[in-house]
Every structure is written in structure tokens, then in C-alpha cells.
């Protein structure tokens, strides 16, 4: 693309040093049956030694493809079709695979996305670290290699590293595995480290410590870091420079703070407005009355500004307060018996809370905190070991048959994975009308009409009724799942990580939709999530769970402004972008 | 853009600095977020599989051969008017090809070509009866074991294991030896099918275990859909693809099994024409008159080959991962 080439060079260089990595007008395409599909279209960027640059974009924006092209790790049918990648002046697109092997690992380290899948489960961790050390020729001789391996793990922040060497990947938590992978990536003291969404599979608090560690290590070694993420807040917090990619093109690049404070491209403006981590910061700063918000993101597509969503929600909630409780949970406990183990596992421990009609309560916690188990018990998909669940004042535990069906009518779930929550072999119309059929609501014609009505409510065209889920994007599938949940006109909707798997822009859209539907239909939401940033814009009350117990319960404002428990503070601090001083 | 991303401290109040690059909007047009495209052709697993399969030459070649075999089995009269048994004359014993008898004669002086054509229906019938039997039993056992789990699974799977632990050829040999007076297409199919179904059940059970944990199953449960209905409506249709692939391949296996049993002399009675019987008869004359062995064997191999190829095409077409690789 000429555009990406033309702009800057004339604009005056800040510095005459030769960049460590310079990508000029890179084109990458994937070979398919119907021809070459471009994935990266004329991307350019440059990175100097010792600096950090983040590539930000949604899924499909070409950010990972760009990074993989640098070290020639494009999957199967991918190919660089144009442009150059200059690393210390050498064009990496023109060198042989053998030369690339010399560079890969030794001069350019790589940290992959999924720590669970990137360590071989049949070899000990020590073996894999030593293998990398030997392959990069850092050390020779068994004792020396072992010494280096221990040092790598120590640097990665693993206590008693020498014992850990003999352990296997399944004995490590996700965070520890990612530390090992970072350690391996940095073991040869590379000049450049590429980290492809290194923490998106991990809990927020773990995410924070891993990134702190990564930052410290790269600074000490003087390695430049190329960081790929979908989270604008995270990118701005961790990198000095941002490159925003959209549909394979670079739409904006420059110093992080400047882009955040003054996004110029409409896409970046959208992204800034929609990022929950940033929105929650802005709401917070307005609560603190630090100053009036001054965001030049005026040209934002309607319905994407999460602050607006939060305001609408807050108004509705104010009107809804002082109403009766829709859900009351008393001393709820769930104990799982583990086979071959005398000790039972308490997933949910003495949990009590209540939710007022027409309001949203967020149940927050990291993976394994028991929040989804609470949801399943509410939905009567699992039975409680002890305790009571009252829906509109009725105890749900003894309900059977007809009465249970009536309960199910009042309460509907929306699940996290938009790809798993719709039956791939049933079309959208049948999926949405399934609740109507099950509960024998109306006749065939009125059901069809109701399906169209629901599709309209979630802003999808009627034509989708005869289509299959495989043809829809993640956000559209989630809309269908919401439509199905609304089909029986429920009073309560339980949203289990319902927006966690979506791209930020789509996430903002869905949050907006949920907010609108709540006002329109007087719905009560139980919103289960690990993402406190999202909570900030959607919830009225927050309940924080840790290891099956409730550790804190308050209104959203109280929790954000004045968290009482250390755990909550930790969660709050872990919201990406929290460290960014916003211009005010 | 070769802008230098170097300045570490930027005064945020300043207008866009020199190294702040923005792509011109006309070159990076914004699209509506998550726009719905409905102009494309509808697609789901089965439609996609068909679109994938019909692009492959192997699908058409094996498909053509399977159709040919079926037509031969149903209407042998279209392909030969030589009666396979009644026209046998010992004068032609082990005779070479002559006009009207292009593949020569057997030891009994029967027309080899005519016997192959007329034996087709036997082989195909055995294959079809066996797969109907194995699929029905396999689906019932596999689906209930996988879906209900626990004690049901334990009970059904152990039954399956018992049958699985006995090689079905061996079991069929024993059964057919006992049923020596009742040898027919039906009994031989039953003897093969009754020990061949656990393979289908296992494949289906594994697939059901995977599917039943999907969120859409939980969503239906939360709607109050009954468990049997969830199994029939959601779980089974999503689990059936590998069963279809394995069925085509096991049809080939059943045809081979029938031939094997007939060859061993415990299959169909000599009065019933089948490729296995012909091969059995021909083995004595292998050195003097090999074509009586070669041609029935060739018919058997080609038929089996066609079904196996078709099974592989179907398996690949139904597997989106395999599809993406090509």
C-alpha cells in the first residue's frame, strides 16, 4: 500500500538510528481453493533496540500473521507475497530456512499464545528448557546446560527451580507454564522477543505478574519486545508504541499515550470508546471528579461508547431500586466427591446474596472460584448440597415436572462460548423457537412471528431464520443465543461470561444490547465474569468470589472506589490500563 | 510507514506528533461492525460436505462403481443372458474365453462372467444387511451408553466389550458351523453382524461424550427439554458423521467376511452363487486355470475398494478440519 509508505519519512525523523526491525509494506496471503486471500495488506512498522511495540487489533486483523511472518512461522498455506522485513538490515523474507533457523530462537525469541498447548506433556519441563538451550548453542556439556536451565527458570520467577526441572507440564499452572515459555524465549538473550497474546489465556491477576516479569526481564537484558494483543488498555500500559491494525492494514501508529488520548482514525476512535478497560477507567476518573472528561472521540459509532451505556444503565437502576428481590440465595454450598479421594471438594462454600428485580449483579472471580457452579445451581442444572435458592420467593429445590418447567420459563441462561452454545445442525429459526416448542407456546404461525420479533429485538435480519450457525460470526451467534433466552419472556437472565469470547467492538455492541433489553423488558441479570472492566459498565452490584467463598459484596461504585478486601484490590489493579494516567 | 517510533516521552497535549501515523480513510474504509451477510448460499455440515465431496474425482469414480455394482445386483439380466448354472457343460471344463463367454469357464463348465454377475447380489445383500444390523445395534448401544453414562454406560459398554473381544470372523465360523442346515444370506449376515457392531458403538459413544458437553445441550436442558429429546434432536445428529464414514467401510468389510466364510466352506451353501464360493471352487485349479480365481477376486477387490474409497471421501468431507487443510 502506498499510503502506509508515503506518510512519515518526509515528516522528519526523530532519530537517525537504524531500527532493529523494520517492516515495509508487508503483504501476506493465504492460499485457498478459491485463490489467495490476503491477510496482511501493506503493513509497515519499525522497532528500535530495547523498545516495546504493541500491535493491537481484533481477531482477523492480521496482527498475529504479521508477527508470524517475521520468523517465518506462517501456518501451512500462508506466504509472504510482497514487501520486506528488515532485521538488523537483513531482509528476512529472502533468507533460506536454514539461515532462519539460526535467527529464530537465537536472535528473535517467541512466546506463543497458549501455554497449555505449547509444552510437550510427555517430556519434563527441564528437558524442554535444556533442549532449547542446546538448540540455540548457549551452552554445551550437561552440567553447563543444566546450570543454564535452572537460571532460566529462576529468571522466569519460579521458586526452587532446580526441583521444578524434573516436573512435567501438567504439574505446572497456566501462569507457570507461560513463565517457562517466556524463560525459554529469552534464554538466548535475543535482540527481539515476539509475544503473541502471551497472557490472554490466563486470569487477570496472573496476567499482571507475568507481564511485570516479562517487562523486567526484557529491560534487564535490553531485548526489544513486539507485543501482540487485542486489548488496547493492556497495549497502552505495556508498550511505548502502538500499531493499530484493521483488516490487514495498519490504520494508526505512534506513541501509545498519544494514540489513546487523541485517536485520529475512526477505527481507533471506535476501539478506544469500546475498550472496557479504558471505559472503566474513565468512569472511575469521572467519579473521582478529577476533571471533566475530554475525549476527542466524538465521531464514535453510536452504541459503542461504553460510558454512555453505563449511564443509561445507572439511570434505569436508580429507578429500579427499592424493589423486591428476584433472586435470593441463602447459604448455598456445593460439595463434589472426587473419585478415589476421601476428601470432598467444596466448589461453593456458604454463598448468600440477593438480586433486586430489574438490576444487574455481577459475580466476579477467577477460574475455579465457583461462580459458574453457582449459575448452574440457580438454573437447576446441578443440585445444591446445602442451602436455599428462592426465585420470586419460591424455593426452587423441591420443584418438579410442571412447576420446574414454569421455573425454567422465568429464568434463562446465555453461555460464554458463542461457537458451542448453538446446535450447528439446526437453523437459527428452529434454535430460537425451541423454547416455544418445548413449552408449547402458541401455534406454528405465532411461533414464527415471535422468532421474527426476537430477531428484530437483537438487531438481526429475518432472513437469518433459515440459516445455520456456521455462517454467523461470534457476536451474531451470541445475539441468537440471547434471542433464544428471551423467547419465553423470562424475568431473569443468567449471563455466564457471555461477552468474554468476543472482540472488543462486538463486546461493546452486545453490552449495549443487553443494557437496552434490560430497560425495555425489565430484566434481572446475573452477570458472571472474570473481567472487572466489563463489570464497571454493566453491573449495579458486585459480588466477588474466591475459592468458593464470597469475599466482598457491594454496589459497583463502592467496590471500585473503595475495595475492602486485598483480593478485590488485586483484581482491580490487574485491570489493564489501570496504570495509565489519562489526560484530563 | 517508516515513521520512527522512538520518542519515549510525548507531551500529550500536543497535536499529532511527527511519528503519529494515520492511514488515510479512503484507503482503509470502515465497515459496519459485525455486519450480517446473508447473500451467500446457506451452509451447514451436510451441505458443506456435499460441496466438498462433489469436487473430488475419487467421489465420482467410486460412486460410479458403487452404482454399477448396485445395478448389476438388482438387474443381472441386463448384463448377461447366460444362465450361470443350468448351461454348465463339462465339455467346456476349464475352457478359455470363447465368443459369448468372454471370461472362460469353470471346472464344471459354467460361464465365469455369468457367475460373477449373478453372484453380485449375494455379496451386496450380505454387506447391506450387515451394516443395517451393526448400525442399528451400534447406535442404540453407543448412544445410550454415551449419553446416559454411569451405570447404563458400564452395563452397555461391557456387553459391547464381550462381543468386541471375540474376533467376528472366528465367531461367524463357529455360528455357521453350528447352523450348517440353515445357511443362507440372512444367517451369514446375522453371524457377521452380531459380532461386528461394537466397533460402531464405540465410535458413536466417543463422539456422543464429546457432543453432550456442548453448551447448546446445556442450553436445551435449561429450557426444560426432556433428555430423550435432547439426545434425538441435538446430540445424535451432531454425532452421527463418523458413524456414516465407518459404515461405508464396514460394508466393504462385511463383503470380505462373507467371501472369507464361503471360501472356508462355512459360508453359503454351494447352491447359492457368491464370489466367495467361486473363489473357493477355483483355488483347486489355480495352476491350471487361474482365470476362474482371478476374475471373481477382481470383482470382489474392486467392489471393496470402491466402498473403502467412498468411506474415506465421506469421512474427509464430514471433517471440517480435514477440509480446511486442502
Contacts between the chains, C-beta under 8 A, distances in Angstrom:
chain1	res1	chain2	res2	distance
A	1	B	27	6.4
A	3	B	23	5.6
A	3	B	24	5.4
A	3	B	27	4.5
A	3	B	28	7.8
A	4	B	1	4.9
A	4	B	21	7.8
A	4	B	23	6.5
A	5	B	1	6.6
A	5	B	2	7.3
A	6	B	1	7.9
A	7	B	1	5.2
A	7	B	3	6.9
A	7	B	21	5.3
A	7	B	22	7.7
A	8	B	1	4.7
A	8	B	2	5.9
A	8	B	3	3.2
A	8	B	4	7.7
A	8	B	18	7.3
A	8	B	19	6.8
A	8	B	21	5.5
A	9	B	2	5.3
A	9	B	3	7.5
A	11	B	3	6.8
A	11	B	18	4.5
A	11	B	19	7.5
A	12	B	18	4.9
A	13	B	4	5.0
A	13	B	18	8.0
A	14	B	4	4.8
A	14	B	6	4.9
A	14	B	7	5.0
A	14	B	18	6.5
A	14	B	19	5.8
A	15	B	4	5.3
A	15	B	6	4.3
A	15	B	7	7.8
A	17	B	6	7.5
A	19	B	4	7.4
A	22	B	2	6.8
A	24	B	2	6.6
A	33	B	326	7.1
A	44	B	1	4.6
A	44	B	2	6.4
A	45	B	1	7.5
A	45	B	5	7.4
A	46	B	2	6.1
A	46	B	3	7.3
A	46	B	4	6.5
A	46	B	5	6.1
A	47	B	5	6.9
A	48	B	4	7.7
A	48	B	5	7.4
A	48	B	6	5.6
A	51	B	5	7.3
A	51	B	6	7.4
A	53	B	5	6.3
A	76	B	325	7.1
A	240	B	5	7.4
A	240	B	8	5.7
A	241	B	5	3.9
A	246	B	28	6.3
A	247	B	28	7.4
A	247	B	31	7.6
A	249	B	23	6.4
A	249	B	27	7.5
A	249	B	28	5.1
A	250	B	1	6.8
A	250	B	21	7.4
A	250	B	23	6.3
A	251	B	22	7.3
A	251	B	23	4.6
A	251	B	28	4.9
A	252	B	20	7.7
A	252	B	21	6.6
A	252	B	22	5.1
A	252	B	23	6.7
A	253	B	1	6.6
A	253	B	3	6.9
A	253	B	5	6.9
A	253	B	20	7.5
A	253	B	21	4.7
A	254	B	3	7.4
A	254	B	5	7.0
A	254	B	16	7.3
A	254	B	17	6.9
A	254	B	19	5.6
A	254	B	20	3.2
A	254	B	21	5.9
A	255	B	5	7.3
A	255	B	7	6.4
A	255	B	10	4.3
A	255	B	17	7.0
A	255	B	19	6.9
A	255	B	20	6.7
A	257	B	10	6.2
A	257	B	12	5.3
A	258	B	10	5.1
A	258	B	12	6.2
A	258	B	16	7.0
A	258	B	17	6.4
A	258	B	20	5.5
A	259	B	20	7.0
A	261	B	12	4.8
A	262	B	12	7.6
A	262	B	15	7.7
A	262	B	16	6.6
A	264	B	16	6.2
A	264	B	20	7.4
A	264	B	22	4.4
A	265	B	22	5.0
A	265	B	23	6.3
A	265	B	25	7.2
A	265	B	28	7.2
A	266	B	25	6.7
A	266	B	30	5.5
A	267	B	28	7.2
A	267	B	30	5.7
A	270	B	30	7.7
A	270	B	33	7.6
A	301	B	33	7.0
A	304	B	33	7.4
A	379	B	222	4.9
A	381	B	218	6.3
A	381	B	221	6.0
A	381	B	222	6.2
A	404	B	224	6.9
A	405	B	224	4.6
A	408	B	222	6.3
A	408	B	223	6.1
A	408	B	224	4.1
A	409	B	224	7.7
A	411	B	222	7.9
A	412	B	222	6.7
A	412	B	223	7.5
A	413	B	218	7.5
A	413	B	219	6.5
A	413	B	222	5.0
A	415	B	215	4.2
A	415	B	218	6.9
A	415	B	219	6.5
A	416	B	215	7.5
A	417	B	215	5.5
A	420	B	214	5.0
A	420	B	215	4.1
A	420	B	216	6.6
A	421	B	214	7.8
A	421	B	215	3.8
A	421	B	216	5.4
A	421	B	219	5.7
A	422	B	216	5.5
A	423	B	214	8.0
A	423	B	216	4.5
A	423	B	220	8.0
A	423	B	233	8.0
A	423	B	234	5.0
A	423	B	237	8.0
A	423	B	238	6.8
A	424	B	44	6.7
A	424	B	45	6.3
A	424	B	238	6.7
A	425	B	44	6.0
A	425	B	45	6.1
A	425	B	46	7.8
A	425	B	237	4.9
A	425	B	238	5.8
A	426	B	233	7.8
A	426	B	234	7.5
A	427	B	44	7.7
A	434	B	220	6.7
A	434	B	223	6.4
A	434	B	225	7.0
A	435	B	223	4.8
A	438	B	223	5.3
A	438	B	224	5.6
A	438	B	225	5.0
A	439	B	223	7.8
A	439	B	224	6.9
A	460	B	36	6.3
A	461	B	36	5.8
A	461	B	38	6.2
A	463	B	38	4.5
A	464	B	36	6.8
A	464	B	38	6.3
A	466	B	42	6.6
A	467	B	38	6.6
A	467	B	42	5.7
A	468	B	42	6.5
A	468	B	43	6.3
A	468	B	44	3.9
A	470	B	43	6.1
A	470	B	44	6.0
A	470	B	45	7.5
A	470	B	48	7.6
A	471	B	40	6.9
A	471	B	42	7.1
A	471	B	43	5.8
A	472	B	36	7.8
A	473	B	34	5.7
A	475	B	33	7.9
A	475	B	34	4.4
A	476	B	34	6.3
A	476	B	36	6.3
A	481	B	219	7.3
A	484	B	219	7.0
A	488	B	223	7.9
A	505	B	33	4.9
A	505	B	34	7.4
A	506	B	33	6.5
A	506	B	34	5.1
A	509	B	33	6.0
A	509	B	34	6.5
A	583	B	12	4.8
A	583	B	13	7.2
